[in-house]
Amino acid sequence: MVKGVLRSRSSHSLLRRPTRDDAEAVFTRYSSDVEVTKYLGWPRHQFLDQTKLFLAFSDTEWDRWPGGPYLIESRSEEKLLGGPGLGFDSPTVASTGYVLARDAWGLGYATEALTAVVSIAQSLGVGRLYALCHPDHPASIHVLEKCEFRLEDRLKNQAVFPNLGLGRREDCLRYARTFDSS
């Protein structure tokens, strides 16, 4: 793995570090899509400048930690499909999540990307990798369970999902994987 790029022999996609040049594609493909962002913990981007701010944040995370947000590209078309990532709480504890453009749903890209992120986390010495998920998002729950994440808890009134428009804290599910450090 080159820092920031993961190429899996069996995959149909690759993960890479975002650059500022990706702003238009990220905005157009998924960060401004009402349906795509429905269950995400960050607000849908209404302006390209919001996506540019995310990419600046991404650079900061990559400078601070050995990983951060990634982008998923199809190998065949070099088309942006979405973005998974690692958010570090400490060198040994990280969170993950993923978002896919609508035309990439149901094609196995989320499972493929999350599997790659798990592999990256393990290679970086992460001992605990977790994800938070809205209880009404069965597709995301399915991907987490398929990638061997286990439901740890239903966290009451834990998170605001800004794109649902409810303006209140809601329950979320915490899934996690732990890795042997030996």
N, C-alpha and C positions, 0 to 999 in steps of 0.2 A: 504494500500500500504506500503510495506517495502521500505525504501529508495533505489531507483534504480530498483525496480521490480514492475511492474504493472500486476496484474492478473484480467482480466475482466471475469465475469461469462459467457458471451455469446460469447466470442471470440474463435477463432481457433489458436490464437497465444498469446505470451506474450512479453512484452517489459522488457528489463533488461539493467543495466549498463554494458558497455563493460569492459573486463579485458585484460591484456596483453596476456593472453593465447588464445585470440580470433584472434590474428594476422593472422595466416595461413588461417583460415576460411574466414575472412573478405577479405583478398587478393584474395583468390581463387574464392569465391562466387560472389563478385561484384566489389571491388575497382580496379581490374586490367582488367575488361571487357570493351572493346572498345564500344560496343553498349550500355551497361548499363550506362556508364559515359558520354555519348555523350552530354547531355544538363546540366551537373552539373557545378557548379561554382568552383570546385576544380579539379586539374589535375588527370587524371587516374594514378594509382600507377603502376609503371613499375618494382618496386623492393619491396620485402617484408619489407625492412627497412622503406620505406615510410609509410606503414601501421602501423608499430610499432611506428613511430613518431606521426601518427594520434591518436593512443591509448594513448600515453603519453600526448598529447594535451587534450584528453578526460578526463583523470585523473585530469589535471589542472582545467578544466572547472567544474568538479564535486566538486573539493575542494573549488573553488571560489564561486559557485552558488548552488542553491538547485536542480539543474538538469543539463543536458547536452546531449551529444549524447547517444542514446539508440541503442540496437540491437533488432531485431524482430526474435523470434524463433517460429517454429511451435510447438504446444503442442504435437501433436501425434508423431512426429519423432524427436523432439528436434533439428531440422535442422535450421541453420541460413538462414533467408529469406532476410534480409536487415537491414537498419538502418534509423530511423527517429531521430529527436532531437530537442532540445531547445538551442538557442544561445541567451544569455541575453545581451541586451543593457543597461538595468537598472533593478532594482527589479520589475518594472511594465511593461516593454516593452521587448518582446522577438521575435526572428525570429524562423521559423521552416522550415524543409525540410525533404525529405525522398529519399531513394534509395532502390531499390529492385533487387535482383538477377533475372536474366532473366526468370528462370523457375517459379518465383513467380508472374510474370506479369499477369494481367487480372483476378486474383482470389479473389480480394477484400481485400488483405492484406494492401495495401496502405491506403485505406479508413479506415479500422479498426485501423491501427496504428496512422493515423492522428487524428482520433476521440479520441483515448486514449491520445495523446499528448495534444490535446485541453483540455481534462479533467484535465490532470496534470497541465497545465498552469493555469487554473482557480483555482485549489486547492492551487497553490503557490502564488496566488494574482496577477497574470499577468493581466493587464487591456487591453493590446493591443498585439495581436499575429499576425505577418505578415509573408508572404512568397514571395520570388521572383521566377519568372518562365520565362523561354524562351518562346516567343510568338509562336514558332513552335512546342511546346510540348503539343498536345491536351490531351494526357492521364493525364498529371499532372494537367492541367487546369480543367479537368473533376473532378478529385479527390478533388481539392480545392473547387470547387463550390458545390460538393456533401456534403462537410463538412461545408457548410455555410460560407465560406470565400467569400468576395465580392471584385470584381475588383475595386481598388482605382485609379490606374493610369498606363499609359504606360510610363515608364521612358526612355527617349531618351539617347542613348549612355551611358548607366549606368553600364554595367557589361561586363567583359570578360568571355567568356565560353571557357576555354582553350582546351577542347577536340574537339571542332569544327575545330580547326586549322586555324582559320581566323586571329588571332592575333590582333584583334581590339575590341574596345568597341561596344557592341550591345544594342539594346533596350531590356528591360525586363518588365514583368508585375508584379505589386505589388498588391497582394491580402492581405486582413486583416480581422480579427475578433476583436471586442471589447467586453469587458465584464463589466457588472455593478458591481461596487465595494461594493454595499450594501448587 
